[in-house]
Amino acid sequence: MTSRLAVIAIDAIEPRPVADFWCAVLGWQIVEEEADIISLAPAAGAMPGIDVVRVPERKSVKNRLHLDLRADGSTQAREVERVLALGARRADVGQGPDVSWVVLEDPEGNEFCILSRSVQDLA
């Protein structure tokens, strides 16, 4: 028997803005909400989901794990602009000028990347 990835946890001092941001970025919805945890999932309920978990401390160093996103039906440049308009910020984690991905941060500074190829390019 093996394990299955069920949930990705994202820490946040204020879970609601972070949950709203990721719902808008991914087109997902809030499926459960407790005092300190907001659970997100796609409409079809596929796994893994995302739990945004309240923590008392601010993020202070680069994430050791992050999400890599691909534009679905768009280009990398358009997706970066869309996500920036939703509240993301550009981030420098030492990636250098010649990489094919764009590093961004969510509203609480959790890094993620937008990759250069769209989903259609992979087919």
Sequence and secondary structure as in RCSB ss.txt:
>XXXX:A:sequence
MTSRLAVIAIDAIEPRPVADFWCAVLGWQIVEEEADIISLAPAAGAMPGIDVVRVPERKSVKNRLHLDLRADGST
QAREVERVLALGARRADVGQGPDVSWVVLEDPEGNEFCILSRSVQDLA
>XXXX:A:secstr
      EEEEEESSHHHHHHHHHHHHT EEEEE SSEEEEE TT  S EEEEEE SS   S  SS EEE  SSS 
HHHHHHHHHHTT EE  SS  TT SSEEEE TT  EEEE SS HHHH 
